Amino acid sequence: MKTRIAITGGAGFLGRHLVSLLAKNKNYEIVLLARSIKKYSKYFRNYSHISLHEGDLLDSDSLEGFLTKDTILINLAYLKSHPSGNLNATNNLVKASNEASVSQVIHCSTAVVVGFSSVKFVNESTPLKPKGIYQINKAVIEKIFNHNLFPSISLKIIRPTEIIGVDSRSVIQKMIDKLKAPSLFHHFYNFLLSNRRFNLVSVHNVSSAIEFLLNKDIKSTRNIYIISDDDDIDNNYKNIINIINIYMHSSSSTFLKFGLPIYLLEYIFVFFRKHSPPNRIYSNNSILQLGFKPKVSIAQATKEILSFTLNTRKGAFINEDT
């Protein structure tokens, strides 16, 4: 018997990667909630065992039939264009989950739900101190799932750090752009941030973590997991810029032999309240202890982005010349 998996936010960056991964397993029956059938058909028309359910999280009646008994719900949706609607959308989804008696819910939150305080080591027990609409919404959404989803339904909340991949506008793409047109300011910027840690995670690892968790039988019905690659030796400004330099045959890497000491960078970041401390670590020990193993390293993820970005631009230049 196939496992029925219902996904919200399937056309987003993480959603497209997750659906592509899950679609490789013929034992999954995948149904995607789609506000626009036309948009979703563009992304998923080549998948034979994926179906679309036309509906809107803000319209509870349209969710009828999307969730059925023993379905696994994966919630990736966040209404960026309608932030205030996220709480209504979550309540509608929880209500539909309870009425359908789904078997489990995997909800995608964010690691920065803890806020941008001076805390340097973050795990699942770190107190939440969200600031700003996005972080506060994410914290409230977690509470709604925790308190309103029936206790018999397993809830697994994932908190990924900044997700990177070939079709996202991440810090790595910005670093590539700066390196293509180096300036004196760019070299000073490199010196300033050289010793900064990054909190990046490959989209492949987040997708694999979700599949791992949906198949993992856990005794507790309420669990939270940080999904990060912070234990990767290359998850920092200096190593990533050097990977980019080597790949692009640039000489700019000579400017990263030394940088501003981390204790001075910490002091500077005190004035940037919308950023995490420059040496913060988000621990992924909880999911690693369950047996999860990341599929892609930061170096591999960076090179994949480089290959895609540079080849895409090269193709664009060729098209302009023809």
C-alpha positions as CSV (number, residue, x, y, z in Angstrom):
1,M,0.0,0.0,0.0
2,K,1.4,3.4,-1.0
3,T,2.1,6.1,1.6
4,R,0.0,9.2,0.9
5,I,1.9,12.4,1.3
6,A,0.2,15.8,1.1
7,I,2.4,18.8,0.7
8,T,1.7,22.6,1.0
9,G,4.2,25.0,-0.5
10,G,5.3,22.4,-3.1
11,A,6.1,25.0,-5.8
12,G,8.5,26.9,-3.6
13,F,12.3,26.6,-3.6
14,L,12.4,23.8,-0.9
15,G,9.1,22.3,-2.2
16,R,10.4,21.7,-5.7
17,H,13.5,20.0,-4.4
18,L,11.5,17.9,-1.9
19,V,8.9,16.8,-4.5
20,S,11.7,15.9,-7.0
21,L,13.3,13.7,-4.3
22,L,10.1,12.0,-3.1
23,A,8.9,11.4,-6.6
24,K,11.8,8.9,-7.1
25,N,10.1,6.6,-4.7
26,K,7.1,4.9,-6.4
27,N,5.8,3.8,-3.0
28,Y,4.7,7.4,-2.3
29,E,1.4,8.8,-3.5
30,I,2.0,12.6,-3.6
31,V,-0.7,15.2,-3.6
32,L,0.2,19.0,-3.8
33,L,-2.1,21.8,-2.6
34,A,-2.2,24.3,-5.5
35,R,-3.7,27.7,-5.6
36,S,-2.9,27.8,-9.3
37,I,-3.1,24.5,-11.2
38,K,-1.5,26.2,-14.2
39,K,1.6,27.2,-12.1
40,Y,2.0,23.8,-10.5
41,S,1.5,22.0,-13.8
42,K,4.4,23.9,-15.2
43,Y,6.7,22.4,-12.5
44,F,5.3,18.9,-12.1
45,R,3.7,17.9,-15.5
46,N,6.4,15.2,-16.0
47,Y,5.6,13.3,-12.8
48,S,3.0,10.5,-13.3
49,H,2.3,9.8,-9.6
50,I,1.8,13.3,-8.4
51,S,-1.7,14.8,-8.2
52,L,-2.8,18.4,-7.6
53,H,-5.6,19.5,-5.3
54,E,-6.8,23.0,-6.1
55,G,-7.2,24.9,-2.9
56,D,-6.2,27.8,-0.7
57,L,-5.0,27.7,2.9
58,L,-7.1,30.8,3.6
59,D,-10.2,29.0,2.4
60,S,-11.0,26.1,4.8
61,D,-13.7,24.7,2.5
62,S,-11.2,24.3,-0.3
63,L,-9.1,21.9,1.8
64,E,-11.8,19.2,1.8
65,G,-10.3,16.1,0.3
66,F,-6.8,17.3,0.4
67,L,-6.1,15.4,3.6
68,T,-7.4,11.9,4.3
69,K,-7.0,9.4,7.1
70,D,-3.3,8.3,7.7
71,T,-2.0,10.9,5.2
72,I,1.4,12.4,6.1
73,L,1.2,16.2,5.9
74,I,4.3,18.2,5.0
75,N,3.7,21.9,5.5
76,L,6.2,24.1,3.7
77,A,3.9,27.0,3.1
78,Y,4.5,30.6,4.3
79,L,2.4,33.4,2.9
80,K,5.1,36.1,2.3
81,S,2.7,38.4,0.4
82,H,0.1,38.1,3.2
83,P,2.0,37.7,6.5
84,S,-1.1,38.4,8.7
85,G,-2.9,35.5,6.9
86,N,-0.4,32.9,8.1
87,L,-2.1,32.3,11.4
88,N,-5.5,31.8,9.8
89,A,-3.9,29.5,7.2
90,T,-2.3,27.4,10.0
91,N,-5.5,27.2,12.0
92,N,-7.3,26.0,8.8
93,L,-4.6,23.4,8.2
94,V,-4.6,22.1,11.8
95,K,-8.4,21.8,11.7
96,A,-8.3,19.9,8.5
97,S,-5.6,17.6,9.8
98,N,-7.6,16.8,13.0
99,E,-10.8,16.1,11.0
100,A,-9.0,13.8,8.6
101,S,-7.0,12.0,11.2
102,V,-3.7,12.4,9.4
103,S,-0.9,10.1,10.8
104,Q,1.7,12.8,11.2
105,V,2.6,16.4,10.4
106,I,6.0,17.7,9.4
107,H,6.1,21.4,9.7
108,C,8.9,23.6,8.3
109,S,9.8,26.5,10.6
110,T,13.1,28.3,10.7
111,A,16.2,28.3,12.9
112,V,16.1,32.0,13.4
113,V,12.8,31.6,15.3
114,V,15.1,32.0,18.4
115,G,15.8,35.6,17.4
116,F,19.0,37.5,16.8
117,S,20.2,37.7,20.4
118,S,23.8,37.3,21.4
119,V,23.4,33.5,22.1
120,K,26.3,31.8,20.3
121,F,25.1,28.1,20.6
122,V,21.6,27.2,19.6
123,N,19.8,23.9,20.0
124,E,16.2,22.9,20.2
125,S,16.0,23.9,23.8
126,T,17.2,27.5,23.3
127,P,14.4,29.9,24.4
128,L,12.6,31.7,21.6
129,K,13.0,35.5,21.5
130,P,11.7,36.3,18.0
131,K,11.8,39.8,16.6
132,G,10.1,41.2,13.6
133,I,7.0,39.9,11.8
134,Y,8.6,36.9,10.1
135,Q,10.2,35.4,13.3
136,I,7.1,36.1,15.4
137,N,4.8,34.5,12.9
138,K,7.0,31.5,12.7
139,A,7.0,31.2,16.5
140,V,3.2,31.5,16.8
141,I,2.7,29.0,14.0
142,E,4.8,26.5,15.9
143,K,2.6,27.1,19.0
144,I,-0.6,26.6,17.0
145,F,0.6,23.2,15.8
146,N,1.8,22.2,19.2
147,H,-1.3,23.2,21.1
148,N,-4.1,22.6,18.6
149,L,-3.1,19.5,16.7
150,F,-4.6,16.4,18.3
151,P,-2.0,14.7,20.7
152,S,-2.5,11.5,18.8
153,I,-1.0,13.0,15.7
154,S,2.8,13.0,15.5
155,L,4.2,16.5,15.0
156,K,7.8,17.0,13.8
157,I,8.9,20.6,13.5
158,I,12.1,21.2,11.5
159,R,14.1,24.4,11.9
160,P,16.5,24.8,8.9
161,T,19.1,27.5,8.8
162,E,19.6,29.5,5.6
163,I,18.9,27.1,2.8
164,I,21.1,27.3,-0.3
165,G,20.7,25.8,-3.8
166,V,21.1,26.6,-7.5
167,D,17.7,28.3,-7.8
168,S,17.8,30.4,-4.7
169,R,19.1,33.9,-4.3
170,S,21.5,33.1,-1.4
171,V,24.6,34.8,0.0
172,I,26.7,32.6,-2.2
173,Q,25.2,34.1,-5.4
174,K,25.9,37.5,-3.9
175,M,29.5,36.6,-3.2
176,I,29.9,35.4,-6.8
177,D,28.5,38.7,-8.2
178,K,30.9,40.7,-6.1
179,L,33.9,38.6,-7.2
180,K,33.1,39.1,-10.8
181,A,33.5,42.9,-10.4
182,P,36.1,43.2,-7.5
183,S,36.7,46.7,-6.0
184,L,38.7,48.2,-3.2
185,F,35.5,48.1,-1.1
186,H,35.1,44.4,-2.0
187,H,38.6,43.6,-0.6
188,F,37.8,45.6,2.6
189,Y,34.5,43.7,2.9
190,N,36.4,40.4,2.6
191,F,38.9,41.5,5.3
192,L,36.0,42.5,7.6
193,L,34.0,39.3,7.3
194,S,36.8,36.8,6.8
195,N,36.4,35.1,10.2
196,R,32.6,35.1,10.1
197,R,30.8,31.8,10.5
198,F,28.0,31.0,8.1
199,N,24.8,29.1,9.0
200,L,24.0,27.6,5.6
201,V,22.4,24.3,4.8
202,S,22.1,22.6,1.4
203,V,18.6,22.2,0.1
204,H,19.5,18.6,-0.7
205,N,20.2,18.0,3.0
206,V,16.9,19.6,4.1
207,S,14.9,17.6,1.6
208,S,16.7,14.4,2.7
209,A,16.1,15.2,6.4
210,I,12.3,15.6,5.7
211,E,12.2,12.2,4.0
212,F,14.2,10.7,6.8
213,L,11.9,12.0,9.4
214,L,8.6,11.0,7.6
215,N,9.9,7.4,7.7
216,K,11.3,7.5,11.2
217,D,9.2,6.1,14.0
218,I,9.7,8.2,17.1
219,K,8.0,7.5,20.4
220,S,7.3,11.1,21.4
221,T,4.5,12.8,19.4
222,R,6.1,16.3,19.7
223,N,9.6,16.8,18.4
224,I,11.7,19.6,17.0
225,Y,14.8,19.3,14.9
226,I,17.3,21.9,13.8
227,I,18.5,21.1,10.2
228,S,21.9,22.7,9.7
229,D,25.4,22.1,8.2
230,D,27.1,24.2,10.9
231,D,29.4,21.2,11.7
232,D,30.8,21.4,8.1
233,I,34.4,22.8,8.1
234,D,33.6,25.0,5.1
235,N,30.5,26.7,6.5
236,N,32.3,30.1,6.9
237,Y,33.0,33.2,4.9
238,K,36.8,32.5,4.4
239,N,36.4,28.9,3.1
240,I,33.5,29.6,0.8
241,I,35.1,32.7,-0.8
242,N,38.2,30.6,-1.3
243,I,36.2,27.8,-3.0
244,I,34.7,30.5,-5.3
245,N,38.0,32.0,-6.0
246,I,39.6,28.7,-7.0
247,Y,36.6,27.7,-9.1
248,M,36.7,31.0,-10.9
249,H,40.5,31.1,-11.2
250,S,40.5,34.4,-9.4
251,S,43.5,35.9,-7.5
252,S,41.3,37.7,-4.9
253,S,41.9,34.9,-2.4
254,T,45.2,36.5,-1.5
255,F,43.2,39.1,0.4
256,L,41.7,36.4,2.7
257,K,45.0,35.2,4.3
258,F,44.0,37.3,7.3
259,G,40.9,39.1,8.5
260,L,39.4,41.1,11.3
261,P,39.7,39.2,14.6
262,I,36.5,37.5,15.6
263,Y,36.2,39.3,18.9
264,L,36.2,42.7,17.1
265,L,33.7,41.4,14.5
266,E,31.4,40.3,17.4
267,Y,31.5,43.9,18.8
268,I,30.6,45.3,15.3
269,F,27.7,42.9,15.0
270,V,26.2,44.2,18.2
271,F,25.0,47.2,16.1
272,F,23.5,44.9,13.4
273,R,20.4,43.8,15.2
274,K,18.9,42.0,12.2
275,H,21.8,39.5,12.0
276,S,22.8,36.5,14.1
277,P,26.2,36.8,16.0
278,P,29.1,36.1,13.5
279,N,30.1,33.0,15.4
280,R,26.7,31.4,16.2
281,I,26.3,27.7,15.8
282,Y,23.0,25.9,15.3
283,S,23.4,22.4,16.5
284,N,22.0,19.5,14.4
285,N,22.9,16.9,17.0
286,S,19.3,15.8,17.6
287,I,18.7,14.6,14.1
288,L,22.2,13.2,13.7
289,Q,21.6,11.1,16.8
290,L,18.5,9.5,15.1
291,G,20.8,8.3,12.4
292,F,20.4,11.0,9.7
293,K,23.4,11.6,7.5
294,P,23.7,14.7,5.3
295,K,24.0,14.0,1.6
296,V,25.9,17.0,0.4
297,S,28.8,19.0,1.9
298,I,29.0,22.8,1.8
299,A,31.9,22.6,-0.7
300,Q,29.8,20.4,-3.0
301,A,26.7,22.7,-2.6
302,T,28.9,25.8,-3.4
303,K,30.4,24.2,-6.5
304,E,26.9,23.2,-7.7
305,I,25.7,26.8,-7.4
306,L,28.9,28.1,-9.1
307,S,28.4,25.7,-12.0
308,F,24.8,26.5,-12.5
309,T,25.3,30.3,-12.1
310,L,28.3,30.6,-14.4
311,N,26.9,28.3,-17.1
312,T,23.5,30.0,-17.0
313,R,25.1,33.4,-17.5
314,K,27.4,32.1,-20.2
315,G,24.4,30.8,-22.0
316,A,22.7,34.1,-21.6
317,F,25.7,35.9,-23.2
318,I,25.7,33.4,-26.1
319,N,22.0,34.1,-26.7
320,E,22.6,37.8,-26.7
321,D,25.3,37.4,-29.4
322,T,23.2,35.2,-31.7
